[in-house]
């Protein structure tokens, strides 16, 4: 829990209008009734504490950054660590921040015109209650005239008032419908998104599949049978489930994935904000693809989770085995003998790992050292085990949380992509397990909110998998 002296100091620096702004930004996390009659920052902080939103300073940092109070942010800088948050930490939605941006740039004259334009839709009482544009937006939400997925009424009004503000809302709509477009804008156009120091990088940009595959490393392989074959362009599909906007009590989250799999020769397909049922249906649909001309399959899931599962945006569970089952040898025969990679960025519990220093005691002996393995006496011939050739890269071990940096994204995904790039550009023949071992090492070195994170790869790969840029 945050230090109350720090919160009190921040409260003293906030005026009443800024408190009202913060309340509006918190409407996705605290019920409207609980936000009523809040007079100062202390009242709001108590509401946030009730919701567990001040377990660390990550959420408050976002709030103060959004209302441009850099001076108050300095009060939170008690050490030199970058701001961290667990996957369970909330993230202010693009929707709220877009509305705040419009409010911030709306002139007093245009605010009065906005109320006039909306008079028939909102009615006299709602209009009279609205002292600021944020009040108008809140009343529009109550009247079902404004939501994350429906901004048409507000856009229509803004077109009459200020074309620049209308464009801000249009850009938001484009990001909701096609989030990757924000990264392929012309060079003379820029969109400031969450003020991150690194660009978000989930894209659908594809490599030039018309060119010849440039395979620079086969001559280094002494035994081709030891390695999975990756020669086709594209190598296969990389499917990303990117769940950001949650209902049913789960906090919103954002996460990023770089263009690394595009550079590795995969055709990337993004699915944003799927419910559990939609995820299962899409996986079943994916299973029915013709994988004959694919060398591999990659599935990435960026979401919340708990032990043995991830969540759809409706808060319902998708078991990890439900992610992999559609692609077993019986379900997707064309993928038999081909690597199937699953990378899961999600918590696997609520526990936080501590760091431990080496003990002076020597290692104990393994009492089961001589335990014999029992082999199956039957001859399998050329048949492949049902669950062969899978890799499951988990951001964390079971029971524990995973962490993310509020500026650069999830710790695991960032390190995974960094190590994949290093290996892809290297002349060495580093396989995926070597890469993931490095990810384990680098992530485990870090300390996040005084806790540790330990990723965990699980695999049934039968060959070495080497990924190089095409």
N, C-alpha and C positions, 0 to 999 in steps of 0.2 A: 504494500500500500504506500502511496506517495506521502512524503513528509508534509504535515499540515502547516508548518511554518512557511514552506514554499508556496503552498496553495493560498495561504492568507496573503502573502506578498503579491501574488498574481492577481488576487481579487482586488486588492487596493489599487492596482494599475488599470482596472477595467472600468469604463463608464457604462451607464445603463444601456446605451444603444449597442455597445459591443456585447454585453451580456445577452441582449435579445438576439443578436446575430449568432452567437454560440448556441443558443437554444434552438434556433432554426436548423442549424447544421446537425444538431443532435436528434432531430425528429425521427430518424431511422432507427435509433437505438433506445430512446427513452419515450415512453408513451406520452401522447399529447396531454393527457390529464396530469401526469406527474410534472410536466413542464409548465403548467399553468401557475400563475402567481409567484413565479421566481423573480426575486427583486435584485439579487446580486450574485456575484460569482460563487460565493460560499454555498448558497442554496443549490446552484447548478452542480457544484462539485459533490455535494451530498447525494444528489440524484445519480450522478455518474458512478459514485462509489457503490451505491445500492445495486447497480447493474454490473459491477465488477470491471468497470471501464478505466479505473485508475490503479490497476495492479502494478502498472509501470507508467512511464511518462509518454509512451508512444502515441496514444490517442490525443492527449492534451497537446502534444507537439503539433499534430496535424491541425487541430483546431486553431491554435495561435498562429500557425503559419498561414492558414487560409485567410484569417482576418488581418494579416500583415502586421502582427505585433512581434517583430523580431527582438525588440527590447525585452519583452517578457519571456521569450524563448531562452534568453541568456540566463534567466533565473533557474532554468532547468538543467543548465550545463554544470553539473556538480563534478563531472569527471570528463576525461577525454574520449570516452568510448562513443562510437557512432550510435544513433538511436536504433534499438532492436525491438522486434516484436515477435511473439509466437504466432503460429498460424491461427490461433484462437483469438488474436487481437483484432479489433475492428479497424476498418479502413473507411474513411469518408468517401462516399460515392461520387462519381463524376457528375451525376445528376445534381446533388446538393451544391457542389462547388461551382457548377455552371450557373445555377440560379443565383448563387451569391455573387458571382462575377457580373451578371446582368444587373442585379440590385446595386452593386458598387458603382457601376458606370451610368446608371439611370439618373438623368437630371430631375430636379424638382418639378419642372414644367412637364416633362414627359411622364413623371409619376402621376400627376393629376390627370393627364390625358389618358393614361392607362386605366385609371379608375373609371373614367367616363366611358371608355370603350367597353369595359366589362360590366357596366352597371346593370344591363338587362340580364346578363348571365348570373351574376352574383346576388343581385338585389340590394336594396338600400341598406339593410342592416349590416350585411357583410362588408359593404363598401365603407360605411361609417366607422366600423371597427378597425379598418386598415389604416394604420398611421404610417407605415413604410411599405415598400414594395415586397419585402419579405412577408409582411402581414397579408398582402394580396395573394402571394403565392400559397401561403398556408390556407387561406380561405378557398382558393381554387382547388387545392387538394381535398379539402373537406367536401366540396361540391362535386368531386370526381371530374373536375375540368383539367386537372394537371397530375401527372404521375411520371415515373421513370420511363414508361413506355408510351406515353401519350402527352405530347407537348404542343399539339396542334393549335389549341385555343390561344395559348400564350404566343406562339409563333405568329399567328394571324394578327394579333394586337401589335406585336413588335414591328411587324412589317409596316404598319401605319405610323409608328413612332420614330424608329431608328434602325436603319438598314444594317448598321454594324452590329447592333445587339441581336438582330434577327439572324445574322450570319453566325454569331456565337452559338445560338441554339441549333442552327442547321449543322454546324460542325459536331455538336454533341450528338445529334440524331445519326449522323454518318458513323460516328464512333460506336454507337450502340448497334447499328445494323451491320457495319463492316469495320470492326476495330482495327484491322491491319492497314486501312487506307491512311491512317494518320501518319504512317511511316513512309508513304510513297507520294507525298505531296510535292509539287514543283519546288525547286530550290529557293524561289523567292517568297514562298509561303511558309510560315511557321506556326505551330500550335503548341502552346505551353501547357503541358499535361502534368499535373501534380508536382511541378517544380523539381522533378528528379534530376540528378546529375548525370544519369545515363539514360538513353532512350529506351522505352519499352521496345521489345523486339519480337513479339509473336507476329509472324507475317505469313502470308501465303505467296511470297515471292518465290518463283521457281527457278531452278538452274536452267542453263541453256541446254535442253535435252536434244537439240538438233546436232550438237557437236559430238565428235568422237570421244569415247571414254579414254581419258589419259590415265593409265594405270602404271604408276612409276615404281611399284614395289614387288611385282611377282618374281623378278630375278633374285630377290633377297630370300625368297622362300625355298628352303631346301626340300621340303616334303609337302606337296600341294594337298595331300589327303589330310593333313593336320589342320587345314584352314577352311573356313566357310568360303564359298565362291561368291564374290561380289564383282560382277562384270557388267551387269545390265545398267542402262540409263533410261529411266530412273531406277535406282536400286530397289525401290518399293515405296510403300506408303508410310508416312509418319503422321499419325492421327493424334491431335491434341484436344483433350477435354479441359477447357479453361473455365472453371466455375468461379464467378466473382460475386454475383448478387444472390444472396440467400434470403429465404423466408423461414418461418417456423422457428424463430429464435436464434438462428445462427448468424454470426456477424458477417458483414460483407468483407471480402478480401480481394486483393489483386495479386496477381503474380505474373512474371515475365519468363519467356523462353527465347533464347537468341536464334538467329538464322542458321545455327550450326548444322542442323539436319538437312536444310536446303543445300548448304555447301557440301555436305557429305553425299549428296546425290539423291536425296529422298524427295518425293512429292508431298508437300505438307498440306494437311487439311485441318482446319480449326473448327471446333464446335464450342460455342460460348454459352454458358449458363444453361446447362441441361439438367433437368430433374433426373432422379434415379431411374425412373421408367424410360425416359428418353435415352439415357446412356445405355441401358440394356438393349433397347430396340436398335440403336445405332450400331452397337457391337454385333448384334445378330445380323443386321444388314451388311456390315463390313465382312462378316464371316462368309457371306454368299458371293463375295468378289471372286473373280478369276485371278488367282495368284500365280498362275503358271509362269508368267514372265516377270515375276518379282523374285528378288534374291533375299529379301528380308522384310520384316514388319516391325514398326516402332509405334508404341502407344504411350502417350504421356498423359497423366492425370494430375491437374493442379486444382486442389480442392481442400476442404476440411476433411477430417477423418478421425477414426478411433481404431482400436485394435481389430485388425483383420478386415477393415472396410474403409471406403471413402463415402462421402455424402454427395447426393445430388443437391441442386439448389433448393429443393423442397425439404431438405433435412432428412430424407429417407436414405437408407444404406444401400450401397452396392458392395457386395463382398469381393475381396481380392480375387477369389477363385472364379467369381462371375465375370471378371475382366479377362481372365486367361482361358476359361473353358471353351469359348467359341472358336479358339484357334488351336486346339489340340489336334492330334493327327487324325482322329476319327471325325472331327467336326470340319476341319479345313485340310483335306488331304493334299492339296497343292502346296501347302506350307511344310509338309513333312521334310525333315532334314534341313530346314532353313531356320536361321535364327529369328526368334520373336522376342523383342525387347520391350519391357514395360518399366517406365520410370514414374514413380509415385511421389509427388510432393504433397504431403498431408501429414498431420499429426497422427500418431497411432495410440494416443492415450493422453492423460492429463498430467502424468508425472514429469518432473524436471530432473535431469541427471546432474549429479555433482561431480566435481573434479577430485581425484584422489592422488596423493603423492606416494611414490614407491615405499614399501615397508622394508625394514632392515632384516626381516625374516627371509630365509631361503625358500625356494619353491618346494611345495610338497610333492610327494611321489604320486604317480597315477596308479591307483589300485586296480584299474581295469585295463592296464597296459597289455596284458596277454589275452584279452578277450578275443575269441575267434569270430570271424565273419562266416555266416552260413550262406553258401552260394545256391542258386537255383539250379537244380540238376537238369532241367529241360534245356534243349538246344533252341534258342530263339530264331536261328536262321538269319534272314535279312529283315525280319520285322523290327520296327522301331517302337520303343516304349511310348505309351500314349502321351506322356508329359515331357518328352525329350525336347531339347533345343530351346528352352525358355530361359530368359533372364529377367528377374524382378529387382530393379534398383529402388530401394526404399530410402526416403529421406532420413528416417530414424528407425531405431529398433522398436519392437512392440512395447506398449505401455507408456511411451514417452512422447513428448512434444517435439516438433521441429520449429525452427526459428526463421524469421525473415528480417531483412534490413529494410527500414521504411524508405530508404533512398534508392537502393540497388536491387531489391527483390529478395527472393528466398535464398538462404545460404547454400542449400544443397544444389539447386538448379544452377546458380551462378558458378559454383565450383565445378559441377559436372560439365557444363559447357566450356569452361576454361580449360579443363584437362582434356576434353575431347579435341579441342582446337590444337592444343600443344602436341598431342599424339598424332593428329591428322597431318600436321605440318612437319613432323619429325621424320628423319631418315630411318629411325628405329622401327622395328616391327612390334610395337606395343599393342597388345590385344586389349579387349574391353575390360577384362578382369584386372589387368594391370592398371588401366585408367581408373577403375572404380576403387582400387586399393589406394591410389593416390588421393582420390576424392575423400575416402575415409580418413586418411592421414591429415589432410589439410583442414577438413571440417572439424575433426576432433581436437585440433590445436586451438580452435577459437573458444572464446568465452562470451556467452550471450546472456545478458541480464544476470550475470554471476552463475550461469548454468552452462552445461556442455551439451553437445549434440553428437550422436554417433550414427551415421548412415549404415545401411545394411544391404548388401547385394545377396540375392538368393538365385541359384541358377541350376539348370540341368543341361547346360551347353555340352555338346559332345565334340566340339572342335574349337579352335581359336578363332576369334572374330577380330579382324583388324579393319578399322574404319579410317579411310583417307579421303581428302577432298578430291572431287572430280574436276 
